[in-house]
Amino acid sequence: MRVIVSGGSGLLGGALVDRLAALGHDLIILTRDASGQPEKGGPRVRTVEWTPDGQTGPWAREMDGADAVVNLAGAGIADRRWTSARKALIRSSRVLATRSLVSAVREAPRRPSVFIQGSAVGYYGADRGDTPLDESFPPGDDFLGQVCVAWEGEAYPAQALGCRLVIARTGIILASSGGVLARMKPPFQFFVGGPVASGDQFISWIHVDDWVAMMVWALTSASVDGAFNATAPEPATNRVFSAALGRALRRPSWLPVPGPALRVLFGELAGPLLIRGQRVLPARALAGGFTFSHPRIDDAMTTSLGR
């Protein structure tokens, strides 16, 4: 297959590109600055510069004859404090990138047959308590919920253009480098780690290897379409998650971090990302026969940290 990946230089995109290249597929990574990207993946991977502004450009010619598109582009949710300008960028970077890709599909003489659209479990809203959330649940009305609604909505026209559309609502990624563990490890390494706020809020997580495997499954399985929760089948409370991290690092996990302190440090984003929770289940992936290699938090945490 020839696969176009936007956001292919990030944590998830990079892992997916590496896996697809190892399987013998040809990859085209769309990036805002091709000159600043390191060479990776060998001759099967090319980097092409694009401007995801809602329009097409010279990069769009790559769509002609491509077999699939994987759209992971968007400004980082937790990279910076949420100011009005940052929130506008989080939304516009996702909406406009998706609009550009769908426009390129529309213009292509030979269109791809598969369009995988990134999304997030933030779709369901940030304060769902312990309610099990499968793909049938409606979106939340908070900021992240409405961002995901707009993000996903821009991809739906791809269906009318003949693409099999898959929407991946991704949870917290467990990976050896980058992601949430890179931020969580330091306090534990200095013996001051522990649960956040009450510790009862659920974290819907997935090991990066399972996420990559799910995307390969979605690319290559003709029966897979629509929205899928890309999360492990056993969400963990923050207390259980923190204890698993402590065990993997061989450190205690007894010192709680109070919610007010998190709000001082992180501002508005502390609520949806750290203090409130979601219990999201991968019902459609399990029903479709997908098998997780790391379904339980202790194994996933240990392997993510290379222990």
Contacts in CASP RR format, 6 or more apart in sequence:
PFRMAT RR
TARGET T0000
AUTHOR 0000-0000-0000
METHOD contacts of the structure
MODEL  1
MRVIVSGGSGLLGGALVDRLAALGHDLIILTRDASGQPEKGGPRVRTVEW
TPDGQTGPWAREMDGADAVVNLAGAGIADRRWTSARKALIRSSRVLATRS
LVSAVREAPRRPSVFIQGSAVGYYGADRGDTPLDESFPPGDDFLGQVCVA
WEGEAYPAQALGCRLVIARTGIILASSGGVLARMKPPFQFFVGGPVASGD
QFISWIHVDDWVAMMVWALTSASVDGAFNATAPEPATNRVFSAALGRALR
RPSWLPVPGPALRVLFGELAGPLLIRGQRVLPARALAGGFTFSHPRIDDA
MTTSLGR
1 20 0 8 1.000
1 25 0 8 1.000
1 26 0 8 1.000
1 67 0 8 1.000
1 68 0 8 1.000
1 219 0 8 1.000
1 220 0 8 1.000
2 25 0 8 1.000
2 26 0 8 1.000
2 27 0 8 1.000
2 28 0 8 1.000
2 65 0 8 1.000
2 66 0 8 1.000
2 67 0 8 1.000
2 68 0 8 1.000
3 20 0 8 1.000
3 25 0 8 1.000
3 26 0 8 1.000
3 27 0 8 1.000
3 28 0 8 1.000
3 66 0 8 1.000
3 67 0 8 1.000
3 68 0 8 1.000
3 69 0 8 1.000
3 70 0 8 1.000
3 219 0 8 1.000
4 27 0 8 1.000
4 28 0 8 1.000
4 30 0 8 1.000
4 62 0 8 1.000
4 63 0 8 1.000
4 66 0 8 1.000
4 68 0 8 1.000
4 69 0 8 1.000
4 70 0 8 1.000
4 101 0 8 1.000
4 112 0 8 1.000
5 13 0 8 1.000
5 16 0 8 1.000
5 17 0 8 1.000
5 27 0 8 1.000
5 28 0 8 1.000
5 29 0 8 1.000
5 30 0 8 1.000
5 69 0 8 1.000
5 70 0 8 1.000
5 72 0 8 1.000
6 29 0 8 1.000
6 30 0 8 1.000
6 50 0 8 1.000
6 52 0 8 1.000
6 69 0 8 1.000
6 70 0 8 1.000
6 71 0 8 1.000
6 72 0 8 1.000
6 73 0 8 1.000
6 97 0 8 1.000
6 101 0 8 1.000
7 13 0 8 1.000
7 29 0 8 1.000
7 30 0 8 1.000
7 31 0 8 1.000
7 71 0 8 1.000
7 72 0 8 1.000
7 73 0 8 1.000
7 74 0 8 1.000
8 14 0 8 1.000
8 16 0 8 1.000
8 17 0 8 1.000
8 29 0 8 1.000
8 30 0 8 1.000
8 31 0 8 1.000
8 72 0 8 1.000
9 29 0 8 1.000
9 31 0 8 1.000
9 37 0 8 1.000
10 72 0 8 1.000
11 173 0 8 1.000
11 175 0 8 1.000
11 177 0 8 1.000
11 178 0 8 1.000
11 179 0 8 1.000
11 208 0 8 1.000
12 72 0 8 1.000
12 170 0 8 1.000
12 173 0 8 1.000
12 208 0 8 1.000
12 211 0 8 1.000
12 212 0 8 1.000
13 70 0 8 1.000
13 72 0 8 1.000
14 40 0 8 1.000
15 175 0 8 1.000
15 208 0 8 1.000
15 211 0 8 1.000
15 212 0 8 1.000
16 70 0 8 1.000
16 72 0 8 1.000
16 212 0 8 1.000
16 215 0 8 1.000
16 216 0 8 1.000
17 27 0 8 1.000
17 29 0 8 1.000
17 40 0 8 1.000
17 41 0 8 1.000
17 45 0 8 1.000
18 40 0 8 1.000
18 41 0 8 1.000
19 212 0 8 1.000
19 216 0 8 1.000
20 27 0 8 1.000
20 216 0 8 1.000
20 219 0 8 1.000
21 27 0 8 1.000
21 41 0 8 1.000
21 42 0 8 1.000
21 44 0 8 1.000
21 45 0 8 1.000
23 216 0 8 1.000
24 44 0 8 1.000
25 44 0 8 1.000
26 44 0 8 1.000
26 45 0 8 1.000
26 46 0 8 1.000
27 41 0 8 1.000
27 44 0 8 1.000
27 45 0 8 1.000
27 46 0 8 1.000
28 45 0 8 1.000
28 46 0 8 1.000
28 47 0 8 1.000
28 48 0 8 1.000
28 62 0 8 1.000
28 66 0 8 1.000
29 37 0 8 1.000
29 45 0 8 1.000
29 46 0 8 1.000
29 47 0 8 1.000
29 48 0 8 1.000
30 48 0 8 1.000
30 49 0 8 1.000
30 50 0 8 1.000
30 52 0 8 1.000
30 59 0 8 1.000
30 62 0 8 1.000
30 73 0 8 1.000
31 37 0 8 1.000
31 47 0 8 1.000
31 48 0 8 1.000
31 49 0 8 1.000
31 50 0 8 1.000
32 49 0 8 1.000
32 50 0 8 1.000
32 51 0 8 1.000
32 52 0 8 1.000
33 49 0 8 1.000
34 47 0 8 1.000
34 48 0 8 1.000
34 49 0 8 1.000
35 49 0 8 1.000
37 47 0 8 1.000
48 59 0 8 1.000
48 62 0 8 1.000
49 59 0 8 1.000
50 57 0 8 1.000
50 59 0 8 1.000
50 100 0 8 1.000
51 57 0 8 1.000
51 59 0 8 1.000
51 100 0 8 1.000
52 73 0 8 1.000
52 93 0 8 1.000
52 96 0 8 1.000
52 97 0 8 1.000
52 100 0 8 1.000
52 101 0 8 1.000
53 96 0 8 1.000
53 100 0 8 1.000
54 96 0 8 1.000
54 97 0 8 1.000
54 99 0 8 1.000
54 100 0 8 1.000
54 103 0 8 1.000
55 100 0 8 1.000
55 103 0 8 1.000
56 100 0 8 1.000
56 103 0 8 1.000
56 104 0 8 1.000
56 107 0 8 1.000
57 104 0 8 1.000
59 104 0 8 1.000
60 100 0 8 1.000
60 103 0 8 1.000
60 104 0 8 1.000
60 107 0 8 1.000
60 108 0 8 1.000
62 104 0 8 1.000
63 69 0 8 1.000
63 104 0 8 1.000
63 105 0 8 1.000
63 107 0 8 1.000
63 108 0 8 1.000
63 111 0 8 1.000
63 112 0 8 1.000
64 108 0 8 1.000
64 109 0 8 1.000
64 110 0 8 1.000
65 108 0 8 1.000
65 109 0 8 1.000
65 110 0 8 1.000
65 111 0 8 1.000
65 112 0 8 1.000
66 108 0 8 1.000
66 112 0 8 1.000
67 112 0 8 1.000
67 113 0 8 1.000
67 114 0 8 1.000
68 112 0 8 1.000
68 113 0 8 1.000
68 114 0 8 1.000
68 115 0 8 1.000
68 116 0 8 1.000
68 219 0 8 1.000
69 101 0 8 1.000
69 105 0 8 1.000
69 112 0 8 1.000
69 114 0 8 1.000
69 115 0 8 1.000
69 116 0 8 1.000
69 158 0 8 1.000
69 163 0 8 1.000
70 116 0 8 1.000
70 118 0 8 1.000
70 215 0 8 1.000
70 219 0 8 1.000
71 97 0 8 1.000
71 98 0 8 1.000
71 101 0 8 1.000
71 115 0 8 1.000
71 116 0 8 1.000
71 117 0 8 1.000
71 118 0 8 1.000
71 155 0 8 1.000
72 118 0 8 1.000
73 93 0 8 1.000
73 94 0 8 1.000
73 97 0 8 1.000
73 98 0 8 1.000
74 90 0 8 1.000
74 93 0 8 1.000
74 94 0 8 1.000
74 97 0 8 1.000
75 86 0 8 1.000
75 89 0 8 1.000
75 90 0 8 1.000
75 93 0 8 1.000
75 94 0 8 1.000
76 90 0 8 1.000
77 90 0 8 1.000
77 120 0 8 1.000
77 144 0 8 1.000
77 269 0 8 1.000
77 273 0 8 1.000
78 183 0 8 1.000
78 269 0 8 1.000
78 273 0 8 1.000
80 86 0 8 1.000
81 266 0 8 1.000
81 267 0 8 1.000
81 268 0 8 1.000
81 269 0 8 1.000
82 90 0 8 1.000
82 143 0 8 1.000
82 267 0 8 1.000
82 268 0 8 1.000
82 269 0 8 1.000
87 143 0 8 1.000
90 147 0 8 1.000
91 147 0 8 1.000
91 150 0 8 1.000
91 151 0 8 1.000
94 147 0 8 1.000
94 150 0 8 1.000
94 151 0 8 1.000
94 154 0 8 1.000
95 150 0 8 1.000
95 151 0 8 1.000
95 154 0 8 1.000
98 117 0 8 1.000
98 151 0 8 1.000
98 153 0 8 1.000
98 154 0 8 1.000
98 155 0 8 1.000
99 154 0 8 1.000
101 115 0 8 1.000
102 115 0 8 1.000
102 154 0 8 1.000
102 155 0 8 1.000
102 157 0 8 1.000
102 158 0 8 1.000
102 161 0 8 1.000
105 111 0 8 1.000
105 112 0 8 1.000
105 115 0 8 1.000
105 158 0 8 1.000
105 161 0 8 1.000
105 163 0 8 1.000
106 157 0 8 1.000
106 161 0 8 1.000
111 161 0 8 1.000
111 162 0 8 1.000
111 163 0 8 1.000
112 163 0 8 1.000
113 162 0 8 1.000
113 163 0 8 1.000
113 164 0 8 1.000
114 163 0 8 1.000
114 164 0 8 1.000
114 166 0 8 1.000
114 218 0 8 1.000
114 219 0 8 1.000
115 155 0 8 1.000
115 158 0 8 1.000
115 163 0 8 1.000
115 164 0 8 1.000
115 165 0 8 1.000
115 166 0 8 1.000
116 166 0 8 1.000
116 167 0 8 1.000
116 168 0 8 1.000
116 215 0 8 1.000
116 218 0 8 1.000
116 219 0 8 1.000
117 151 0 8 1.000
117 152 0 8 1.000
117 155 0 8 1.000
117 158 0 8 1.000
117 165 0 8 1.000
117 166 0 8 1.000
117 167 0 8 1.000
117 168 0 8 1.000
118 151 0 8 1.000
118 167 0 8 1.000
118 168 0 8 1.000
118 169 0 8 1.000
118 170 0 8 1.000
119 148 0 8 1.000
119 151 0 8 1.000
119 152 0 8 1.000
119 167 0 8 1.000
119 168 0 8 1.000
119 169 0 8 1.000
119 170 0 8 1.000
119 227 0 8 1.000
120 144 0 8 1.000
120 148 0 8 1.000
120 169 0 8 1.000
120 170 0 8 1.000
120 171 0 8 1.000
121 133 0 8 1.000
121 169 0 8 1.000
121 170 0 8 1.000
121 171 0 8 1.000
121 204 0 8 1.000
121 229 0 8 1.000
121 231 0 8 1.000
121 278 0 8 1.000
121 280 0 8 1.000
122 140 0 8 1.000
122 144 0 8 1.000
122 145 0 8 1.000
122 148 0 8 1.000
122 169 0 8 1.000
122 272 0 8 1.000
122 278 0 8 1.000
123 139 0 8 1.000
123 140 0 8 1.000
123 144 0 8 1.000
123 145 0 8 1.000
123 148 0 8 1.000
123 149 0 8 1.000
123 152 0 8 1.000
123 169 0 8 1.000
124 133 0 8 1.000
124 137 0 8 1.000
124 139 0 8 1.000
124 140 0 8 1.000
124 145 0 8 1.000
124 169 0 8 1.000
124 278 0 8 1.000
124 280 0 8 1.000
125 139 0 8 1.000
125 140 0 8 1.000
125 141 0 8 1.000
125 142 0 8 1.000
125 144 0 8 1.000
125 145 0 8 1.000
125 272 0 8 1.000
125 278 0 8 1.000
126 142 0 8 1.000
126 144 0 8 1.000
126 145 0 8 1.000
126 271 0 8 1.000
126 272 0 8 1.000
126 273 0 8 1.000
126 276 0 8 1.000
126 277 0 8 1.000
126 278 0 8 1.000
127 142 0 8 1.000
127 276 0 8 1.000
127 277 0 8 1.000
128 277 0 8 1.000
128 278 0 8 1.000
128 279 0 8 1.000
129 201 0 8 1.000
129 202 0 8 1.000
129 276 0 8 1.000
129 277 0 8 1.000
129 278 0 8 1.000
129 279 0 8 1.000
130 202 0 8 1.000
130 279 0 8 1.000
131 279 0 8 1.000
132 279 0 8 1.000
132 281 0 8 1.000
133 229 0 8 1.000
133 278 0 8 1.000
133 279 0 8 1.000
133 280 0 8 1.000
133 281 0 8 1.000
134 229 0 8 1.000
134 280 0 8 1.000
134 281 0 8 1.000
134 283 0 8 1.000
134 284 0 8 1.000
135 169 0 8 1.000
135 227 0 8 1.000
135 228 0 8 1.000
135 229 0 8 1.000
135 283 0 8 1.000
135 284 0 8 1.000
136 283 0 8 1.000
139 145 0 8 1.000
139 146 0 8 1.000
139 148 0 8 1.000
139 149 0 8 1.000
140 146 0 8 1.000
142 272 0 8 1.000
143 272 0 8 1.000
144 272 0 8 1.000
148 169 0 8 1.000
152 167 0 8 1.000
152 227 0 8 1.000
155 165 0 8 1.000
155 167 0 8 1.000
156 165 0 8 1.000
158 165 0 8 1.000
159 165 0 8 1.000
164 222 0 8 1.000
164 224 0 8 1.000
164 225 0 8 1.000
165 225 0 8 1.000
165 226 0 8 1.000
166 218 0 8 1.000
166 224 0 8 1.000
166 225 0 8 1.000
166 226 0 8 1.000
166 228 0 8 1.000
167 226 0 8 1.000
167 227 0 8 1.000
167 228 0 8 1.000
168 214 0 8 1.000
168 215 0 8 1.000
168 218 0 8 1.000
168 228 0 8 1.000
168 230 0 8 1.000
169 227 0 8 1.000
169 228 0 8 1.000
169 229 0 8 1.000
169 230 0 8 1.000
169 231 0 8 1.000
169 280 0 8 1.000
170 206 0 8 1.000
170 211 0 8 1.000
170 230 0 8 1.000
170 231 0 8 1.000
171 204 0 8 1.000
171 205 0 8 1.000
171 206 0 8 1.000
171 229 0 8 1.000
171 230 0 8 1.000
171 231 0 8 1.000
171 280 0 8 1.000
172 180 0 8 1.000
172 203 0 8 1.000
172 204 0 8 1.000
172 205 0 8 1.000
172 206 0 8 1.000
173 179 0 8 1.000
173 180 0 8 1.000
173 205 0 8 1.000
173 206 0 8 1.000
173 207 0 8 1.000
173 208 0 8 1.000
173 211 0 8 1.000
174 180 0 8 1.000
174 181 0 8 1.000
174 205 0 8 1.000
174 206 0 8 1.000
174 207 0 8 1.000
174 208 0 8 1.000
174 294 0 8 1.000
174 300 0 8 1.000
174 301 0 8 1.000
174 304 0 8 1.000
175 181 0 8 1.000
175 207 0 8 1.000
175 208 0 8 1.000
175 304 0 8 1.000
176 208 0 8 1.000
176 304 0 8 1.000
176 305 0 8 1.000
176 306 0 8 1.000
181 245 0 8 1.000
181 304 0 8 1.000
181 305 0 8 1.000
184 245 0 8 1.000
185 245 0 8 1.000
185 249 0 8 1.000
185 305 0 8 1.000
187 193 0 8 1.000
187 194 0 8 1.000
187 255 0 8 1.000
187 257 0 8 1.000
188 194 0 8 1.000
188 245 0 8 1.000
188 246 0 8 1.000
188 249 0 8 1.000
188 251 0 8 1.000
188 253 0 8 1.000
189 249 0 8 1.000
189 251 0 8 1.000
191 251 0 8 1.000
191 252 0 8 1.000
192 255 0 8 1.000
193 242 0 8 1.000
193 246 0 8 1.000
193 251 0 8 1.000
193 252 0 8 1.000
193 253 0 8 1.000
193 254 0 8 1.000
193 255 0 8 1.000
193 257 0 8 1.000
194 242 0 8 1.000
194 246 0 8 1.000
194 252 0 8 1.000
194 253 0 8 1.000
194 254 0 8 1.000
194 255 0 8 1.000
194 256 0 8 1.000
194 257 0 8 1.000
195 238 0 8 1.000
195 239 0 8 1.000
195 242 0 8 1.000
195 243 0 8 1.000
195 253 0 8 1.000
195 256 0 8 1.000
195 257 0 8 1.000
196 238 0 8 1.000
196 242 0 8 1.000
196 256 0 8 1.000
196 257 0 8 1.000
196 259 0 8 1.000
196 262 0 8 1.000
196 274 0 8 1.000
196 275 0 8 1.000
197 238 0 8 1.000
197 256 0 8 1.000
197 257 0 8 1.000
197 258 0 8 1.000
197 259 0 8 1.000
197 262 0 8 1.000
197 274 0 8 1.000
197 275 0 8 1.000
198 238 0 8 1.000
199 237 0 8 1.000
199 238 0 8 1.000
199 239 0 8 1.000
199 242 0 8 1.000
199 256 0 8 1.000
200 237 0 8 1.000
200 238 0 8 1.000
200 239 0 8 1.000
201 237 0 8 1.000
201 238 0 8 1.000
201 275 0 8 1.000
201 276 0 8 1.000
201 277 0 8 1.000
202 235 0 8 1.000
202 236 0 8 1.000
202 237 0 8 1.000
202 238 0 8 1.000
202 277 0 8 1.000
202 278 0 8 1.000
202 279 0 8 1.000
203 235 0 8 1.000
203 236 0 8 1.000
203 237 0 8 1.000
203 238 0 8 1.000
203 241 0 8 1.000
203 277 0 8 1.000
204 229 0 8 1.000
204 231 0 8 1.000
204 232 0 8 1.000
204 235 0 8 1.000
204 278 0 8 1.000
204 279 0 8 1.000
204 280 0 8 1.000
205 231 0 8 1.000
205 232 0 8 1.000
205 235 0 8 1.000
205 236 0 8 1.000
205 241 0 8 1.000
205 297 0 8 1.000
205 300 0 8 1.000
206 214 0 8 1.000
206 230 0 8 1.000
206 231 0 8 1.000
206 232 0 8 1.000
207 232 0 8 1.000
207 292 0 8 1.000
207 293 0 8 1.000
207 294 0 8 1.000
207 300 0 8 1.000
207 303 0 8 1.000
207 304 0 8 1.000
208 304 0 8 1.000
209 293 0 8 1.000
209 294 0 8 1.000
209 303 0 8 1.000
210 232 0 8 1.000
210 292 0 8 1.000
210 293 0 8 1.000
210 294 0 8 1.000
211 230 0 8 1.000
213 290 0 8 1.000
213 293 0 8 1.000
214 228 0 8 1.000
214 230 0 8 1.000
214 285 0 8 1.000
214 290 0 8 1.000
215 230 0 8 1.000
217 224 0 8 1.000
217 290 0 8 1.000
218 224 0 8 1.000
218 228 0 8 1.000
223 288 0 8 1.000
224 288 0 8 1.000
226 284 0 8 1.000
227 284 0 8 1.000
228 282 0 8 1.000
228 284 0 8 1.000
228 285 0 8 1.000
229 280 0 8 1.000
229 281 0 8 1.000
229 282 0 8 1.000
229 283 0 8 1.000
229 284 0 8 1.000
229 285 0 8 1.000
230 282 0 8 1.000
230 285 0 8 1.000
231 280 0 8 1.000
231 281 0 8 1.000
231 282 0 8 1.000
232 282 0 8 1.000
232 292 0 8 1.000
232 294 0 8 1.000
232 295 0 8 1.000
232 296 0 8 1.000
232 297 0 8 1.000
232 300 0 8 1.000
233 281 0 8 1.000
233 282 0 8 1.000
233 286 0 8 1.000
233 292 0 8 1.000
233 295 0 8 1.000
234 295 0 8 1.000
234 296 0 8 1.000
234 297 0 8 1.000
235 278 0 8 1.000
235 279 0 8 1.000
235 280 0 8 1.000
235 281 0 8 1.000
236 244 0 8 1.000
236 297 0 8 1.000
240 297 0 8 1.000
241 297 0 8 1.000
242 253 0 8 1.000
243 253 0 8 1.000
244 297 0 8 1.000
244 298 0 8 1.000
244 301 0 8 1.000
245 253 0 8 1.000
245 301 0 8 1.000
246 252 0 8 1.000
246 253 0 8 1.000
247 253 0 8 1.000
247 298 0 8 1.000
247 301 0 8 1.000
247 302 0 8 1.000
248 298 0 8 1.000
248 301 0 8 1.000
248 302 0 8 1.000
248 304 0 8 1.000
248 305 0 8 1.000
248 307 0 8 1.000
249 305 0 8 1.000
259 270 0 8 1.000
259 274 0 8 1.000
259 275 0 8 1.000
262 270 0 8 1.000
262 271 0 8 1.000
262 274 0 8 1.000
262 275 0 8 1.000
263 270 0 8 1.000
263 271 0 8 1.000
263 275 0 8 1.000
266 273 0 8 1.000
266 274 0 8 1.000
282 290 0 8 1.000
294 300 0 8 1.000
294 303 0 8 1.000
END
